[in-house]
């Protein structure tokens, strides 16, 4: 750390600080309760201020802070990731994306190389060949999904850094992505019905009792199967989606909406979810919104809208508990999204009928969601 030039006495600096021993580039702003700050130049060459400590900090702490700042290598992947995660662009991303990016960041930064950890290497020396070796190495270790996530994250970070002058080119562009394992599970009717019955029975238990689960889980499973919906689409259904003809869907990812006709089973699931909601609202004295599109059919135990992360957590706990008590085997475990695949597969009619019922715009999606085996006639009598 460079030695500071001799300073003039500043009467506003706290008396416990020896002004002659202050480190270089540290200044005191006496406004308000007072704050110590330093100045630096960003990647565009513009001078910026950064507050580093409150007024009551000791001189030793100021020296330690400046030592840490001087030891930061601004050209490393670690520093670039830190800047990206602190940017306004990153803060606008969804919480699920934050979780995925934090996981991918940790994988990349701690990856060992011949020159040390990958996070400590200079990003301007990254080449497409280096990035490809990293991706291939992760995939060859038996984790192609991890490699694919790391590649997508690195491509995003490098492009963000390129647009802001941290790197000259994005070496992650054009890299061959690993082939991820496709998990197209199709629960059998026996397993699906057993789990729905279990969710309905154990949902009546207290949450702290063994095997207890949220009561809404059985309704979510029924609606996901009968209406061929994703989990997020189920928990965002509202009173506005209830029509005389049936349930108006609210599909994501560009799929077409449709109306699922009422059946006794669908009506029972829908009315059961509304009855549970009314019970929760009465118990919690929840104010009922006047707008139908703000009254969610599926609610959490506190009476408010159920978050997707809470649904995912409840589903994982439910599956682990079902495996633990022998309701299903480990090999029979499936995801909530697989109920949509089961629903599309069970839809009667031709392949075109199933596509119309699922809302998919691309016919090729039926190769993923329709796992039924056609019954055909022989080529000749």
C-alpha positions, 0 to 999 in steps of 0.5 A: 500500500502506497504511503499517503502524502502529508495532510493538512489538519481536518478538524472534522475528523474524529479525535481518536484518529491520528491524521498523520497515519491515515492511509492514502486515498481515504477521506472523511465526509463529516455530513450527517453522522460521518463516513469514511470513503475512498475514490476509484476509477471505473471501467469507463475511466470515470471517478467514483466514490465508495463508502468504506466505514462509519465514523467510529471505525479505528485507524487499524480498521481503515488500514486493513480495509485499504489493504484488502482493497489493494489486494483485489485483482480487478482482472480476475473471473472472481472480480467480474462475477462479483461486479455482475452479481452487484449490478442492477441488471442482476438484481432484476432477474428472478429469484430462481435465476439468482439461485441457479447463477450463484450455484454456477458461480461457485462451481466455476470459481472453485474449479482447480486448474494447473495455474490455481483456481479458475476464479483467480485467473485473468478473464482477458486471457480466457480463450474459447479453447479454455472454456470448451475444456472447462465444459468438457471436463465438467461433463466428463465427470458425469455431470452434464447438467452442471456443465450446461448450467456453468456454460450458460452462466459464464456466457452471460457474465462474459457478455455483461463484462464485454459490454462494460469493458471488462473483457474485449471478447466473449470467449464463451460464445460458440462453445459446444454445450454438453448433452443433458440427460433427459428425465421424461418420467411418466408416473403410472396411474397406480403410483399417481393415485396412491400419492394423491390419496396420501396427500389428501389423507396426510393433508388433514394432519397437523404440520408437525405430525409425522408425514403431515403435508399441506392440504393444498398439495392434493388439489395442486396434483389433481389440477396439474393432471386434469388440466395438463398444467405446470406447477406455476400455472396451477398456483396462479389460477384465480376465481377469474379462471372459473367459467361456466364451461370449465377452467380457463388455463393460464399457460406459460412459455408461449403455449395457447390457452384453452378451456378445460371442460368441467367433469365431476373429478375436476369440479371436486378438486376445484371446489375442494381447493376453494373450500380449503381457501375459505377455511384458511381465510376465516381462520386468519381473518384475511381480507378478501380482494374485490377483484376476481383475478386477485383471489388465488384458488391455491393459498398458503397456510398464511392465507396469501398467494403460494410461492413457487419455491414453497410449492417445490419445497413442499413437494420434495418433502412430500416425496421423501416422506412417501418413500420413507413410509413405503408408499412408493419406491425411489425408482417411482419418484417423479416431479410435479411437472410429470403430472402434466406429461401424464395428463397429456398422455392420457388425453383421448384422441389423435396426436393433434387432439392432444396437442390442442389440449396441451396448448403446445404450438409446436407439434414436436413437443408431443415427442416429449409430452405424449408417451402413449403407444399408438394402437394400429392395424397390421399392414395386411390381413 
